[in-house]
Amino acid sequence: VQGADWTRLRLAAEANDGSRVLLAPGRRFREQTPDGLRGCDGERAWRMPGPGEDRDVQWSGGPKPPLPMLLCPAWLLRSSRIEVRGHVIACGRDALHVVATERATIGDRVMPRRLRSGRTEALVDAELGILLRVTWFPPDDADPDIESPEVTELVSLDLDPATDPAQFAAPPGSVLAESWSEAFDAGGPAAAVAKTAA
């Protein structure tokens, strides 16, 4: 799980909520979710604003990973006890079936827990370290209206998709992120905050 690095993967995947992601090495990705479209060409992150959103708003920093629950699984290790249940096949891949239960740590005073209360089961791709499926079972005393179990999973996975750099380029009308250097330039937002603080 710790070895998963989304910036080096090449894949095309679809999740059970309809999200689709195309990923290539060098932080390049294109992610279509029910909330909209976003991506990164390897240098600059971008997103397509939804209806009524301001198209002139800029934001700073690098891209947040696509499908973070599945492709950036380090959250599963924080404040949890992991038990390996065995090998399974998921999405046509060899995977480990693991169960994670929350475990209190001294760090919980500083940072909140990442693992939800209850029991979390995951199928970890044995080669890539990404999660192919996450199932959350709420605790026994949970609100009865909570859907149980809650499942997030990849329903398709292609590890050798055809990619073209144009697929990762920002479409016309996209909002582009500022790089960190632009943010700290004389006219950037970080420089303005520093001036105000001074």
Phi and psi restraints in degrees (value plus and minus 20) as a CYANA .aco file:
   2 GLN   PHI     -86.9   -46.9
   2 GLN   PSI     -43.3    -3.3
   3 GLY   PHI     -99.3   -59.3
   3 GLY   PSI     -29.2    10.8
   4 ALA   PHI     -86.6   -46.6
   4 ALA   PSI     108.6   148.6
   5 ASP   PHI    -155.4  -115.4
   5 ASP   PSI      79.7   119.7
   6 TRP   PHI     -82.2   -42.2
   6 TRP   PSI     -41.9    -1.9
   7 THR   PHI     -94.0   -54.0
   7 THR   PSI     -30.8     9.2
   8 ARG   PHI    -132.0   -92.0
   8 ARG   PSI     -23.7    16.3
   9 LEU   PHI    -102.5   -62.5
   9 LEU   PSI     131.1   171.1
  10 ARG   PHI    -143.8  -103.8
  10 ARG   PSI      95.7   135.7
  11 LEU   PHI    -183.3  -143.3
  11 LEU   PSI     140.6   180.6
  12 ALA   PHI    -145.3  -105.3
  12 ALA   PSI     110.6   150.6
  13 ALA   PHI    -164.7  -124.7
  13 ALA   PSI     137.1   177.1
  14 GLU   PHI    -151.2  -111.2
  14 GLU   PSI     115.2   155.2
  15 ALA   PHI    -118.5   -78.5
  15 ALA   PSI     146.1   186.1
  16 ASN   PHI     -88.6   -48.6
  16 ASN   PSI     -32.2     7.8
  17 ASP   PHI    -111.2   -71.2
  17 ASP   PSI     -14.9    25.1
  18 GLY   PHI      74.4   114.4
  18 GLY   PSI     -25.9    14.1
  19 SER   PHI     -85.1   -45.1
  19 SER   PSI     121.6   161.6
  20 ARG   PHI    -148.7  -108.7
  20 ARG   PSI     119.1   159.1
  21 VAL   PHI    -156.7  -116.7
  21 VAL   PSI     119.1   159.1
  22 LEU   PHI    -138.5   -98.5
  22 LEU   PSI     105.3   145.3
  23 LEU   PHI    -146.9  -106.9
  23 LEU   PSI     119.0   159.0
  24 ALA   PHI    -158.5  -118.5
  24 ALA   PSI     135.1   175.1
  25 PRO   PHI     -76.0   -36.0
  25 PRO   PSI     134.3   174.3
  26 GLY   PHI      67.1   107.1
  26 GLY   PSI       6.8    46.8
  27 ARG   PHI      46.0    86.0
  27 ARG   PSI       3.0    43.0
  28 ARG   PHI    -111.2   -71.2
  28 ARG   PSI     110.2   150.2
  29 PHE   PHI    -178.2  -138.2
  29 PHE   PSI     142.6   182.6
  30 ARG   PHI    -158.5  -118.5
  30 ARG   PSI     102.3   142.3
  31 GLU   PHI    -146.9  -106.9
  31 GLU   PSI     101.2   141.2
  32 GLN   PHI    -126.7   -86.7
  32 GLN   PSI      98.8   138.8
  33 THR   PHI    -142.7  -102.7
  33 THR   PSI     151.2   191.2
  34 PRO   PHI     -79.3   -39.3
  34 PRO   PSI     -41.0    -1.0
  35 ASP   PHI    -108.5   -68.5
  35 ASP   PSI     -31.8     8.2
  36 GLY   PHI     125.3   165.3
  36 GLY   PSI    -184.6  -144.6
  37 LEU   PHI    -140.9  -100.9
  37 LEU   PSI     115.3   155.3
  38 ARG   PHI    -169.3  -129.3
  38 ARG   PSI     147.8   187.8
  39 GLY   PHI    -197.0  -157.0
  39 GLY   PSI    -189.7  -149.7
  40 CYS   PHI    -175.4  -135.4
  40 CYS   PSI     116.0   156.0
  41 ASP   PHI    -109.8   -69.8
  41 ASP   PSI     -11.9    28.1
  42 GLY   PHI      83.1   123.1
  42 GLY   PSI     -43.5    -3.5
  43 GLU   PHI    -133.4   -93.4
  43 GLU   PSI     -61.8   -21.8
  44 ARG   PHI    -157.1  -117.1
  44 ARG   PSI     112.7   152.7
  45 ALA   PHI     -99.6   -59.6
  45 ALA   PSI     133.8   173.8
  46 TRP   PHI    -167.7  -127.7
  46 TRP   PSI     142.1   182.1
  47 ARG   PHI    -171.0  -131.0
  47 ARG   PSI     132.0   172.0
  48 MET   PHI    -114.3   -74.3
  48 MET   PSI      98.8   138.8
  49 PRO   PHI     -86.8   -46.8
  49 PRO   PSI     128.0   168.0
  50 GLY   PHI     -98.2   -58.2
  50 GLY   PSI     156.6   196.6
  51 PRO   PHI     -78.8   -38.8
  51 PRO   PSI     111.7   151.7
  52 GLY   PHI      63.8   103.8
  52 GLY   PSI     -26.8    13.2
  53 GLU   PHI    -100.6   -60.6
  53 GLU   PSI     128.6   168.6
  54 ASP   PHI     -91.0   -51.0
  54 ASP   PSI     103.4   143.4
  55 ARG   PHI    -103.5   -63.5
  55 ARG   PSI     -29.2    10.8
  56 ASP   PHI    -114.0   -74.0
  56 ASP   PSI     -25.5    14.5
  57 VAL   PHI     -93.0   -53.0
  57 VAL   PSI     112.7   152.7
  58 GLN   PHI    -128.0   -88.0
  58 GLN   PSI     136.0   176.0
  59 TRP   PHI    -157.8  -117.8
  59 TRP   PSI     138.6   178.6
  60 SER   PHI    -128.4   -88.4
  60 SER   PSI     136.3   176.3
  61 GLY   PHI      86.9   126.9
  61 GLY   PSI     153.8   193.8
  62 GLY   PHI     -98.8   -58.8
  62 GLY   PSI     154.8   194.8
  63 PRO   PHI     -94.3   -54.3
  63 PRO   PSI     123.0   163.0
  64 LYS   PHI     -99.8   -59.8
  64 LYS   PSI     124.0   164.0
  65 PRO   PHI     -85.8   -45.8
  65 PRO   PSI     128.7   168.7
  66 PRO   PHI     -94.8   -54.8
  66 PRO   PSI     133.2   173.2
  67 LEU   PHI      19.3    59.3
  67 LEU   PSI      36.4    76.4
  68 PRO   PHI     -79.2   -39.2
  68 PRO   PSI     -52.4   -12.4
  69 MET   PHI     -80.9   -40.9
  69 MET   PSI     -54.9   -14.9
  70 LEU   PHI    -117.2   -77.2
  70 LEU   PSI     -59.9   -19.9
  71 LEU   PHI    -109.8   -69.8
  71 LEU   PSI     -33.6     6.4
  72 CYS   PHI    -148.6  -108.6
  72 CYS   PSI      54.4    94.4
  73 PRO   PHI    -104.0   -64.0
  73 PRO   PSI      -8.0    32.0
  74 ALA   PHI     -80.6   -40.6
  74 ALA   PSI     -43.6    -3.6
  75 TRP   PHI     -78.7   -38.7
  75 TRP   PSI     -47.5    -7.5
  76 LEU   PHI     -86.4   -46.4
  76 LEU   PSI     -46.9    -6.9
  77 LEU   PHI    -104.9   -64.9
  77 LEU   PSI     -42.9    -2.9
  78 ARG   PHI     -92.4   -52.4
  78 ARG   PSI     107.8   147.8
  79 SER   PHI      34.3    74.3
  79 SER   PSI      19.4    59.4
  80 SER   PHI    -159.6  -119.6
  80 SER   PSI     137.8   177.8
  81 ARG   PHI    -128.5   -88.5
  81 ARG   PSI     104.4   144.4
  82 ILE   PHI    -123.9   -83.9
  82 ILE   PSI     112.1   152.1
  83 GLU   PHI    -145.1  -105.1
  83 GLU   PSI     103.4   143.4
  84 VAL   PHI    -105.2   -65.2
  84 VAL   PSI     105.8   145.8
  85 ARG   PHI    -116.8   -76.8
  85 ARG   PSI     -39.0     1.0
  86 GLY   PHI     125.9   165.9
  86 GLY   PSI    -195.1  -155.1
  87 HIS   PHI    -116.7   -76.7
  87 HIS   PSI     122.6   162.6
  88 VAL   PHI    -161.4  -121.4
  88 VAL   PSI     151.9   191.9
  89 ILE   PHI    -131.2   -91.2
  89 ILE   PSI     108.7   148.7
  90 ALA   PHI    -160.7  -120.7
  90 ALA   PSI     113.3   153.3
  91 CYS   PHI      36.5    76.5
  91 CYS   PSI      10.6    50.6
  92 GLY   PHI      54.7    94.7
  92 GLY   PSI      -5.3    34.7
  93 ARG   PHI    -142.2  -102.2
  93 ARG   PSI     129.5   169.5
  94 ASP   PHI     -91.4   -51.4
  94 ASP   PSI     109.6   149.6
  95 ALA   PHI    -160.4  -120.4
  95 ALA   PSI     138.2   178.2
  96 LEU   PHI    -120.7   -80.7
  96 LEU   PSI     112.7   152.7
  97 HIS   PHI    -111.7   -71.7
  97 HIS   PSI      96.5   136.5
  98 VAL   PHI    -142.9  -102.9
  98 VAL   PSI     131.3   171.3
  99 VAL   PHI    -139.1   -99.1
  99 VAL   PSI     109.9   149.9
 100 ALA   PHI    -136.3   -96.3
 100 ALA   PSI     109.7   149.7
 101 THR   PHI    -141.7  -101.7
 101 THR   PSI     126.4   166.4
 102 GLU   PHI     -87.9   -47.9
 102 GLU   PSI     127.1   167.1
 103 ARG   PHI    -158.5  -118.5
 103 ARG   PSI     102.9   142.9
 104 ALA   PHI     -87.9   -47.9
 104 ALA   PSI     119.1   159.1
 105 THR   PHI    -154.8  -114.8
 105 THR   PSI     144.6   184.6
 106 ILE   PHI     -85.0   -45.0
 106 ILE   PSI     -47.0    -7.0
 107 GLY   PHI     -87.2   -47.2
 107 GLY   PSI     -38.0     2.0
 108 ASP   PHI     -84.1   -44.1
 108 ASP   PSI     -40.8    -0.8
 109 ARG   PHI     -91.9   -51.9
 109 ARG   PSI     -50.1   -10.1
 110 VAL   PHI    -112.0   -72.0
 110 VAL   PSI     -67.1   -27.1
 111 MET   PHI    -141.9  -101.9
 111 MET   PSI     117.0   157.0
 112 PRO   PHI     -85.4   -45.4
 112 PRO   PSI     137.8   177.8
 113 ARG   PHI     -84.2   -44.2
 113 ARG   PSI     126.8   166.8
 114 ARG   PHI    -114.6   -74.6
 114 ARG   PSI     -46.3    -6.3
 115 LEU   PHI    -106.6   -66.6
 115 LEU   PSI     112.0   152.0
 116 ARG   PHI     -91.8   -51.8
 116 ARG   PSI     131.8   171.8
 117 SER   PHI     -86.4   -46.4
 117 SER   PSI     133.9   173.9
 118 GLY   PHI      87.0   127.0
 118 GLY   PSI    -174.0  -134.0
 119 ARG   PHI    -140.6  -100.6
 119 ARG   PSI     117.0   157.0
 120 THR   PHI    -138.1   -98.1
 120 THR   PSI     106.9   146.9
 121 GLU   PHI    -133.2   -93.2
 121 GLU   PSI     122.5   162.5
 122 ALA   PHI    -160.3  -120.3
 122 ALA   PSI     130.7   170.7
 123 LEU   PHI    -130.3   -90.3
 123 LEU   PSI      94.2   134.2
 124 VAL   PHI    -121.8   -81.8
 124 VAL   PSI     104.4   144.4
 125 ASP   PHI     -79.2   -39.2
 125 ASP   PSI     101.5   141.5
 126 ALA   PHI     -85.5   -45.5
 126 ALA   PSI     -45.9    -5.9
 127 GLU   PHI    -114.2   -74.2
 127 GLU   PSI     -65.0   -25.0
 128 LEU   PHI    -110.0   -70.0
 128 LEU   PSI     -45.8    -5.8
 129 GLY   PHI      62.6   102.6
 129 GLY   PSI     -16.2    23.8
 130 ILE   PHI    -106.7   -66.7
 130 ILE   PSI     144.7   184.7
 131 LEU   PHI    -113.2   -73.2
 131 LEU   PSI     110.9   150.9
 132 LEU   PHI    -112.0   -72.0
 132 LEU   PSI     -43.7    -3.7
 133 ARG   PHI    -178.4  -138.4
 133 ARG   PSI     118.8   158.8
 134 VAL   PHI    -149.1  -109.1
 134 VAL   PSI     107.8   147.8
 135 THR   PHI    -142.8  -102.8
 135 THR   PSI     105.6   145.6
 136 TRP   PHI    -130.1   -90.1
 136 TRP   PSI     104.3   144.3
 137 PHE   PHI    -126.2   -86.2
 137 PHE   PSI      96.9   136.9
 138 PRO   PHI     -85.9   -45.9
 138 PRO   PSI     138.2   178.2
 139 PRO   PHI     -84.4   -44.4
 139 PRO   PSI     142.5   182.5
 140 ASP   PHI     -79.2   -39.2
 140 ASP   PSI     -50.9   -10.9
 141 ASP   PHI    -112.7   -72.7
 141 ASP   PSI      -3.1    36.9
 142 ALA   PHI     -93.5   -53.5
 142 ALA   PSI     142.3   182.3
 143 ASP   PHI     -77.1   -37.1
 143 ASP   PSI     107.7   147.7
 144 PRO   PHI     -85.0   -45.0
 144 PRO   PSI     -36.2     3.8
 145 ASP   PHI     -99.2   -59.2
 145 ASP   PSI     -31.3     8.7
 146 ILE   PHI     -90.8   -50.8
 146 ILE   PSI     109.9   149.9
 147 GLU   PHI     -85.2   -45.2
 147 GLU   PSI     113.7   153.7
 148 SER   PHI    -156.2  -116.2
 148 SER   PSI     113.5   153.5
 149 PRO   PHI     -99.0   -59.0
 149 PRO   PSI     143.4   183.4
 150 GLU   PHI    -121.1   -81.1
 150 GLU   PSI     103.4   143.4
 151 VAL   PHI    -141.0  -101.0
 151 VAL   PSI     112.3   152.3
 152 THR   PHI    -144.1  -104.1
 152 THR   PSI     105.6   145.6
 153 GLU   PHI    -172.8  -132.8
 153 GLU   PSI     138.6   178.6
 154 LEU   PHI    -103.4   -63.4
 154 LEU   PSI     109.6   149.6
 155 VAL   PHI    -120.5   -80.5
 155 VAL   PSI     -35.3     4.7
 156 SER   PHI    -169.2  -129.2
 156 SER   PSI     128.4   168.4
 157 LEU   PHI    -170.5  -130.5
 157 LEU   PSI     102.5   142.5
 158 ASP   PHI    -141.7  -101.7
 158 ASP   PSI      97.6   137.6
 159 LEU   PHI    -111.4   -71.4
 159 LEU   PSI     -18.0    22.0
 160 ASP   PHI    -159.3  -119.3
 160 ASP   PSI      38.5    78.5
 161 PRO   PHI     -96.4   -56.4
 161 PRO   PSI     132.8   172.8
 162 ALA   PHI     -93.5   -53.5
 162 ALA   PSI     107.2   147.2
 163 THR   PHI    -146.9  -106.9
 163 THR   PSI     127.9   167.9
 164 ASP   PHI    -151.8  -111.8
 164 ASP   PSI     113.1   153.1
 165 PRO   PHI     -70.8   -30.8
 165 PRO   PSI     -49.7    -9.7
 166 ALA   PHI     -84.2   -44.2
 166 ALA   PSI     -45.1    -5.1
 167 GLN   PHI     -86.0   -46.0
 167 GLN   PSI     -42.0    -2.0
 168 PHE   PHI    -120.9   -80.9
 168 PHE   PSI     -23.1    16.9
 169 ALA   PHI     -93.9   -53.9
 169 ALA   PSI     129.5   169.5
 170 ALA   PHI     -88.5   -48.5
 170 ALA   PSI     107.7   147.7
 171 PRO   PHI     -88.9   -48.9
 171 PRO   PSI     138.0   178.0
 172 PRO   PHI     -75.5   -35.5
 172 PRO   PSI     117.7   157.7
 173 GLY   PHI      71.0   111.0
 173 GLY   PSI     -20.9    19.1
 174 SER   PHI     -92.9   -52.9
 174 SER   PSI     135.0   175.0
 175 VAL   PHI    -115.7   -75.7
 175 VAL   PSI     106.8   146.8
 176 LEU   PHI    -118.6   -78.6
 176 LEU   PSI     120.9   160.9
 177 ALA   PHI     -97.2   -57.2
 177 ALA   PSI     130.3   170.3
 178 GLU   PHI    -104.6   -64.6
 178 GLU   PSI     125.1   165.1
 179 SER   PHI     -93.8   -53.8
 179 SER   PSI     145.1   185.1
 180 TRP   PHI     -81.8   -41.8
 180 TRP   PSI     -57.1   -17.1
 181 SER   PHI     -86.1   -46.1
 181 SER   PSI     -58.1   -18.1
 182 GLU   PHI     -86.4   -46.4
 182 GLU   PSI     -57.7   -17.7
 183 ALA   PHI     -84.0   -44.0
 183 ALA   PSI     -52.0   -12.0
 184 PHE   PHI    -116.2   -76.2
 184 PHE   PSI     -21.0    19.0
 185 ASP   PHI     -84.0   -44.0
 185 ASP   PSI     148.8   188.8
 186 ALA   PHI     -74.6   -34.6
 186 ALA   PSI     -55.8   -15.8
 187 GLY   PHI    -119.1   -79.1
 187 GLY   PSI     -16.9    23.1
 188 GLY   PHI     -98.1   -58.1
 188 GLY   PSI     145.0   185.0
 189 PRO   PHI     -84.6   -44.6
 189 PRO   PSI     -56.6   -16.6
 190 ALA   PHI     -87.2   -47.2
 190 ALA   PSI     -57.5   -17.5
 191 ALA   PHI     -85.6   -45.6
 191 ALA   PSI     -57.9   -17.9
 192 ALA   PHI     -84.2   -44.2
 192 ALA   PSI     -60.9   -20.9
 193 VAL   PHI     -84.3   -44.3
 193 VAL   PSI     -62.6   -22.6
 194 ALA   PHI     -82.8   -42.8
 194 ALA   PSI     -60.2   -20.2
 195 LYS   PHI     -83.4   -43.4
 195 LYS   PSI     -63.7   -23.7
 196 THR   PHI     -82.7   -42.7
 196 THR   PSI     -63.1   -23.1
 197 ALA   PHI     -84.7   -44.7
 197 ALA   PSI     -58.6   -18.6
